[in-house]
């Protein structure tokens, strides 16, 4: 019985969620057995079925929890919207803060899509559609007024979020490639760097046109 996932006085449901977060992030959903989960959480096998129905139900509960926290981040910004660029920067800072708080949950929610759970794609899609219903008013109307070309949320949205997500998924590799630590000082400026890249591209400004023709 593993007691590393919190005080044994913690509610069994929370211990199971903590154990699943640790194991799924470390070795993957498919490689984790229900008995192993129970041992890690310090509960009987029957407790997993009691609270979640199955290992699949447990995975869905973790993803549900992640997107609930994600929704709270978006709603905080939606409740006090500002100019387009300010919204982008606030959103980047909020997402980076959320991902730093629980990188294991990010890994699970963003990467797990087991082949034996075909409904999981729609489950995740429903969560993202809910997020987009709050994101659209923040960004869509403003950017359409600013840009001469249509704003394709299906391209821009995943590109923006993926740039942050990829950093957290690949952080151990990136640290070794560039021989650097990602400390608090780095994360003070990281969200604005991502926002700059998204807003202005690699060169840091909109391309000039009509000169030298």
N, C-alpha and C positions, 0 to 999 in steps of 0.2 A: 504493500500500500504506500503510495507516494504522497507525501505531505507538502511538497514544494509549491503547490498551486494555491496556497492560502491557508488560513486558519481552519482547522477541522471543525470549528464552531460555525463557520460560514454555511449558509443555506446550501443543501445538496445541489440544487439547480445551478447556483452560481459556481460551485466547485466543478460541476460537469462542464459548464461553458468555459471556465478557465482552462481545464484540462484539454478540452477539444481545441481551443485556440492555440495552446502550446504545441500539441501533437500535430495538428493539421498543418500549422505553419512550418514546423521543423521537418516533418517527414511526408506530408501530404495526406489528403483525405483517404485515397485508395489504400495506402499502406498502413493505415491505422485501424486496428481491430477494436470491436466494441469492448471486449474483455480488457484490453490495454487501457481504453478510456476509463473504464470503471476503476481499474487499479490506480490510475493516475489521479483520479478525483476522490478516491477513498470511499466509493459507494458500491452497492450491489448492482449487478447487471440490470436487474428489474427497474432500478431507479431511472436509468436512461430511457427505457421504454415508457415509464410512467410520465416523465416530464416532456419527452420529445417524440415518442412513438417509435423512433428508429434512429440509426446513425444519419440517415438522409434528413430526417426531421431536425436533428441537431445541427447539421450544416446549414439548413435553411434558417434556423434560429440565429446562428452567428451572422449570417448575411443580413438578416432582418435588423439585427442590432446595429451593424455597421451603417446601413443606410438610414436608420433612424437618427444616428449621430450626424450623418452627412446632411440629412434634411434640416436638422437643427442649425447647422452652420449656415446653410443657404437661407433659411428663414430669418436668421438674425440680420443678414445683409438685405434681404428683401423688405424687411420691416422699416429700414431707414436708407432707402436708395439715394445715390448721389450721381454725379456725372459718370459717363461710361468708363473712363480710364480709372477713376477712383473705385468703381465697382469691381473692375478686373483686379486691381491691386488688393483690395480687401478680400476678395474671393480667394486669390492666391495665398495670402497670408493665413486665412482661415483653414484652407485645405491642408497647407503644409503643417499647421499646428495640429490638426486632427490626425494626420498621418504620422507625425512624430510621436504623438501620444500613444498610438497603438499600431506599430508597423506590422505586427503579426496578423492583426485583423485585416489590414489592408491586403496583405499577401493572400489570405484566404478568400476574401470577398472579390478580389480582382482576378484571381487566377484559377480558382476551382470551378470546373465545369465538367463533372464526371459524365462519362458516356452512358452510364446506367440511370442518369437523371435527366432525360430529355426535356422535362418541364422546367428545369432550373434556368435555362436561358430566358424563358418567358417570365419566370419569377424575377430574375434580375432586371429584365427589360421593363417590367411594371414599376419597379423601384426607381429606375432611371427616368421613366416617363413622368413619375410624380415629381422628381427633382426638376425636370425641365419645365414643368408647369409653373414653377417659381422662378426659374432662370430666364425664361423668355421675356417676361416684363422688364427684368433688370437690364438685359443686353440687346434683345432683338430690335425693339423699336428705335433705340438710340443709334445703333450701328447702321441701320438701314438709312437713317437720315444723314449719316456721316460718310457713307461709302457710295461710290458710283456703281458698284457691282453687288449682286445679291449676297446676303449673308447666309452661308450654308452651315447651319448649326450641326448637321450630321458630319461635317468635316472639321469645323472649328472647335466644337465641343470636345470630341474625343482627343483631338490634337493637344488642346490645352491641358486637359486633365491627365492625359498620358505622359506628358512631359514631366509632371510632378510624380505620378505613380511610378514611372520607370526608374526615377532616381531612387525611390525607396525600395523597390524590388531588387535593384542591382547595386545597392549601396556597398555591400562588401566587396564586390568586384571593382567598382569605380574607385574605391579607396585604395585598392592595390595598384590599379592602373596609374593613377596620378599621385600615389604616395602622399595622401593627405588625410586629415581627420575632419569629419563633419561635426564641428562643435557648435556651441550657441552662437558664436560670432558669425559662422558661416550661415546659419539659418536666420540670422537677422536680415541678411541681404538677399538670400536665395529667392524668396517670393517675388521681390521686385525685379530680379534678374529674369525670372520666368515671365513676368508680366511684360518687361521690356521686349523680350524676344517675341512674345506673342503679338504685342502691339506694333512693334517697329521693325521686326526682323533682325537678322544677324548684324547688319550694318548699323543698326540703332537709329535709323531715321527712314522716313518715306523716300523712295527714289525720286530724284529730280527729273523732270521731263522738259523737253522743248529747248534745251540749251545745247549749243554747239551744232545745231542742225543747219 
